[in-house]
């Protein structure tokens, strides 16, 4: 040690007199985010207090999260490893921005952000040595989907003698400091109303050029994150109204957060953040909503353009979700019929092919509009409903199972109605075949409702919270998206020429395509067993036997004399009637005593609101899965992801309780938690990290899962 000391002194003197010490850092990152450690100095003195920042560069359209992520997300965490005696402070969070996706409002950062932390250098640091800083940084980065990520960063800063030039450090530090909220220089008061919080700032004369104001609560649940925050400037008093959230303030409890005020300047809008911590000093029974006030002497504003922007986003998400819905397993059986009919129509005149495409599109749009109308009527009656709600009725499930079975019989050649390859309903049109395309669109809508595609959850959740006109607009765009691929193909002659020519092979293919229909009918009977018990299986299978007999009898007597045709049709109709009536009474009888699905070694607990509250109050991590037996997307996710040994082992190793909610039958508790996360239907996957009460923010996972997505989310 004594031999090295002269070398250390010599190095320090060289730094002091001959040059400037250089910091050593490197970047690390992922496809979406690149991160680097930066510092306010290029070198440190013993005993210094410096600023170190994690600088994130985020690709367009993606974002990371603030300390309170809002409705969904997870705040970035930084775990510093420092030499003995060094200390790191808390993260200093820049003023965030709002990020909206349908009904979900998050708080976070786009493009780039630097998260600062104060670090104290030990007094006994030796000049000529290196002060190493290491950081393990974890974040959640989201666009439409969310990806948990982590990197290891390092920064080496030379230690120099007191008085030596430490350098100016990274310019990113000063930019980050300028974006930090400052303590509010004005008096602020808080009043509590029944359904509103009122923040008032006095001596606010300099706010004449305000463009926008927003309050970001530091704690989750204190205010509704996505609710509008109308404000009023009257004289030198500025009032901002907030909607209380689920974790409401108690009288006397302080509200903390950041007030972001955007003002117009000569060089454009500029936003400044102000730290707010204010306790309520008045409880007011009634506070007049600002948006209802019309006064000439004051300025009253809601946040600019919020509803139109949200509706436009919801319409786009609905259109994209409808397109992707064509690839979901619910719609695959009907896709087989569509493919076969398109091959036949491609050999017709272009106008006839286009009309078939329009008829199919019309069938979907009419069906989605009717579905939207039913939802509006049920909402008006006070019912709690969501996407796929009709499959919660055992009778509806039975009806769709019978329909799938009948379509399969038709494709197998047991009977035929009209001349359309599409099958059912073609005899209803004056021009044979067009009504077949129309009713194929209707059938596609019916079987699509048990599935939820990406983008759909936010769009439908938004629609169910809006007035009837907005709801119908979203459902219209959803239907248009479902019809769009087939519609474009039917209107594009150059693509149709590449389709194979019709021949005997089409009859063989048509018969083969019956089996997906039979498979769908079997699946629906299984769903029925989950809803109404094992006796419902016997009832439904008995009805299918009668339907098969009626179909055979109808086809057998169709080509005989009129008397035979009439008698055969009458017997067929009677058989169908007996099947429907018998099924109705059978299902109604068994629905009262549903069977219980007992699994020998299940790795989950049944969901209940009480159990979730109990686990969260104990600070235990929880994984929540909202599913239904009729939701094929849910079943696929459970099979390929949640049932994998790697996921189950991760849950056990991390002490995660897996709660599973079954929405197969109507359940108001599950409907409420779906609505809490802006969803109208299943699937919904939520991870609650460890931490008591509301101290942790739940992470919403994508609707399409892989084992890697689940394990990364729960180990972040």
C-alpha positions, -999 to +999 in steps of 0.1 A: +000+000+000+028+024+008+044+018-026+011+027-044+005+060-026+031+081-045+015+068-077-019+079-065-006+114-056+012+117-089-020+108-108-040+133-088-014+161-094-015+153-131-052+156-131-050+188-111-024+206-132-024+190-167-059+181-176-094+172-168-106+138-154-129+119-177-160+099-166-165+065-181-201+054-189-219+031-214-254+027-228-276-003-224-311-008-237-338-027-255-356-024-288-379+003-273-357+021-247-320+030-245-307+040-211-275+056-198-262+070-165-252+106-166-238+129-139-237+166-130-198+164-129-170+147-148-152+140-116-159+140-078-142+155-047-143+136-014-175+145+004-193+160-027-231+157-032-237+152-069-267+145-092-268+113-112-295+106-137-309+077-156-315+090-191-340+071-212-345+075-249-379+060-259-389+052-295-419+070-309-454+060-297-441+042-266-439+055-231-426+047-196-443+058-163-443+084-136-442+076-098-481+073-100-487+055-134-524+064-134-550+038-144-524+013-156-487+008-156-457+005-133-432+032-121-396+030-131-373+017-102-336+023-098-315+002-074-280+018-069-249-001-059-224+023-044-190+021-025-191+018+012-202+051+029-219+065-002-256+072-001-283+076-028-314+097-023-349+093-038-358+096-075-366+132-085-395+129-109-399+154-138-434+167-145-452+139-164-477+141-193-510+124-198-512+094-221-547+082-231-557+050-247-595+048-249-609+051-213-574+044-198-554+074-187-518+069-177-491+093-164-456+090-179-430+101-203-425+099-241-395+104-263-369+109-235-367+116-198-339+118-172-346+106-136-323+123-112-310+111-078-287+129-053-256+108-044-233+116-015-196+108-021-178+094+011-155+119+028-127+093+029-126+088-009-090+087-021-080+112-048-067+093-078-091+064-074-124+058-092-159+063-077-180+036-093-217+039-096-238+009-107-276+009-112-301-019-118-330-001-136-364-016-142-393-001-162-425-010-180-427+004-216-460+004-233-477+012-266-508-009-272-490-037-254-467-035-224-432-050-220-414-051-186-377-045-191-345-041-170-309-031-177-277-028-157-259+005-160-225+017-147-207+051-145-171+055-132-162+090-120-125+098-111-119+112-076-098+144-077-082+166-050-103+193-034-101+224-056-095+205-088-118+211-117-146+185-115-160+195-150-195+206-160-209+171-164-237+161-188-260+189-202-288+164-197-287+171-160-296+208-163-324+200-188-337+175-162-335+200-134-355+225-155-383+199-159-386+192-121-417+207-104-410+235-080-428+244-048-459+264-055-453+301-048-490+309-044-514+301-015-535+271-024-567+259-006-587+227-009-624+222-003-642+189-002-676+184-018-697+153-022-684+143-056-658+170-063-625+184-049-619+221-054-583+235-056-581+273-054-550+294-061-551+331-051-529+359-064-528+343-098-528+374-120-499+362-141-520+333-154-538+353-181-522+333-209-531+299-196-538+272-223-541+241-202-540+230-165-537+195-151-532+181-116-512+148-113-520+131-079-489+116-063-509+087-049-531+063-069-569+065-064-571+100-048-587+114-079-601+098-110-572+099-134-591+101-167-619+125-155-619+160-169-605+188-147-624+219-155-609+252-144-620+288-139-600+320-138-619+348-121-600+379-113-568+367-096-583+335-083-578+302-102-601+272-094-595+236-106-620+209-099-611+172-095-633+141-093-625+120-062-613+085-069-617+051-051-592+059-024-609+092-014-593+118+009-606+119+044-614+154+058-581+169+069-560+145+048-535+163+025-536+161-012-502+158-028-492+160-064-480+181-093-499+210-108-489+214-145-497+247-160-492+253-198-490+290-209-488+305-243-455+324-249-440+341-279-421+310-287-450+286-282-466+268-253-445+262-222-454+239-193-443+244-157-448+220-128-456+230-092-455+207-062-487+208-042-494+195-007-525+209+008-549+198+034-586+205+031-597+234+052-634+234+043-661+207+038-687+221+014-720+202+009-724+215-027-698+228-051-712+241-084-696+222-113-676+246-134-686+232-167-722+242-159-714+279-151-720+306-178-706+339-166-694+368-188-668+379-163-649+347-160-632+321-182-644+285-177-627+257-196-625+219-197-594+203-210-591+211-247-606+186-272-607+156-248-639+139-258-634+142-296-599+128-293-610+099-272-639+090-295-616+092-326-591+069-309-618+045-299-631+043-335-596+036-348-590+009-321-624-007-329-616-008-366-582-024-360-597-048-334-623-059-359-597-067-385-577-088-361-608-105-349-608-124-383-577-143-370-592-153-336-602-189-331-639-180-326-643-168-362-622-196-378-652-219-385-670-192-404-638-182-422-639-216-438-674-209-452-663-175-464-633-189-482-654-215-500-680-190-511-653-166-523-639-192-546-673-198-561-681-161-565-647-153-580-659-171-612-690-150-615-692-115-631-673-089-612-705-070-603-720-102-587-689-108-567-689-073-554-725-076-545-718-107-525-690-089-506-714-060-499-741-084-487-717-101-463-706-067-450-742-055-446-750-087-426-721-079-402-729-042-399-766-048-392-758-075-366-733-052-348-758-023-349-785-046-334-760-058-308-752-022-299-790-015-296-795-044-273-766-031-251-781+004-250-815-010-239-799-032-212-778-003-200-809+019-198-825-008-176-796-007-152-781-040-162-743-046-159-733-060-192-702-063-214-687-078-245-699-114-251-727-110-224-752-130-245-730-162-240-738-159-203-773-172-212-774-210-214-803-208-239-783-186-262-753-209-260-776-238-269-791-219-298-757-212-313-746-248-307-777-260-327-769-234-354-733-246-358-746-282-359-771-274-386-745-256-407-723-286-404-751-309-415-757-286-445-720-286-455-720-325-451-748-327-476-774-341-452-798-313-464-796-281-484-815-248-484-814-229-516-784-228-539-758-209-520-726-225-509-729-203-478-758-224-468-785-212-445-809-185-455-803-182-492-839-189-502-850-158-485-836-135-512-852-129-546-818-133-562-804-166-550-772-165-530-771-129-517-790-136-486-767-165-480-738-140-479-758-117-457-766-145-432-729-156-433-721-121-420-747-125-393-732-159-383-697-144-383-709-117-358-726-143-335-695-165-333-671-135-330-686-123-297-669-149-274-635-136-286-616-104-277-589-092-301-561-068-293-573-031-293-609-042-287-609-040-249-602-003-247-626+005-276-656-015-263-649-004-227-650+032-238-682+026-259-701+012-229-694+044-209-706+067-236-740+080-249-759+058-274-746+076-306-709+070-296-716+034-286-732+027-320-703+044-338-678+022-321-697-010-328-702+001-364-664+005-368-658-029-350-682-046-375-665-028-405-632-041-394-645-076-392-659-074-427-630-054-442-607-082-454-634-101-473-649-068-486-616-057-501-610-091-516-644-092-532-639-057-547-604-065-560-606-085-593-569-089-598-567-109-565-597-130-574-581-142-607-554-160-586-580-181-568-584-218-580-611-226-604-642-244-591-646-282-596-654-315-579-628-307-553-651-280-540-677-305-529-650-325-511-637-294-494-672-283-485-678-316-467-645-313-450-653-278-437-683-293-418-660-306-392-649-272-377-686-266-373-691-298-355-661-290-333-676-256-325-709-273-315-690-297-292-672-268-276-705-250-270-720-281-254-690-281-230-696-245-222-733-254-215-721-280-191-701-254-172-732-232-170-761-255-164-747-288-152-742-322-167-779-328-174-777-299-200-754-321-220-780-348-224-806-322-233-785-306-259-773-338-275-809-351-276-819-319-294-791-324-319-804-359-327-838-345-334-824-317-356-804-343-376-835-364-381-855-333-391-828-323-416-827-358-431-865-360-434-867-326-450-841-335-477-857-370-482-892-356-488-882-325-507-881-342-541-913-363-536-948-353-545-964-322-530-983-342-504-951-360-493-932-328-493-958-311-471-960-340-447-922-343-445-918-306-439-945-307-413-929-335-394-895-318-397-909-285-383-926-305-355-893-322-347-875-289-346-902-274-323-899-304-300-861-299-299-863-263-290-891-266-264-876-297-249-842-280-247-858-249-231-874-267-203-844-290-198-820-261-196-842-241-173-845-271-150-808-278-148-796-242-147-806-240-110-780-266-100-749-260-120-721-285-118-689-276-101-657-281-120-634-297-095-597-299-105-575-324-088-544-302-085-553-267-095-529-239-089-554-211-084-580-199-060-615-187-070-618-150-072-637-129-047-635-092-039-630-101-002-601-124-010-584-099-032-588-071-006-574-095+021-543-104+001-536-068-009-540-056+027-513-082+037-490-069+010-489-101-009-485-102-047-516-113-066-521-124-102-557-120-114-572-138-143-608-130-154-620-156-178-650-175-191-656-210-205-671-195-237-641-172-243-618-191-267-591-164-263-591-170-226-588-208-230-559-205-254-541-181-231-546-205-202-533-235-222-503-219-238-492-195-210-508-198-176-507-236-174-470-237-184-447-251-157-424-222-160-452-198-151-466-219-123-431-223-108-425-185-110-458-179-092-448-204-064-413-191-061-424-155-059-452-162-035-478-150-059-515-159-052-533-168-085-569-157-084-592-168-112-626-152-118-652-171-139-675-149-159-691-178-177-724-169-160-733-134-150-714-121-120-718-085-109-685-086-089-665-095-120-683-070-141-674-043-116-637-051-116-637-053-155-652-018-155-625-006-130-599-014-156-619+001-185-628-033-199-662-046-210-654-083-213-629-110-207-600-118-208-585-095-182-551-102-167-538-080-138-507-084-116-507-066-082-471-064-070-462-069-033-470-040-011-498-031+013-530-015+003-528+011-025-490+016-022-485-005-054-500+000-088-516-029-106-500-039-140-525-048-168-511-075-191-519-078-228-549-099-239-527-123-258-502-140-235-470-160-238-451-176-208-424-150-213-448-120-211-463-134-178-430-142-161-414-109-171-444-090-158-444-107-124-407-106-118-401-070-128 
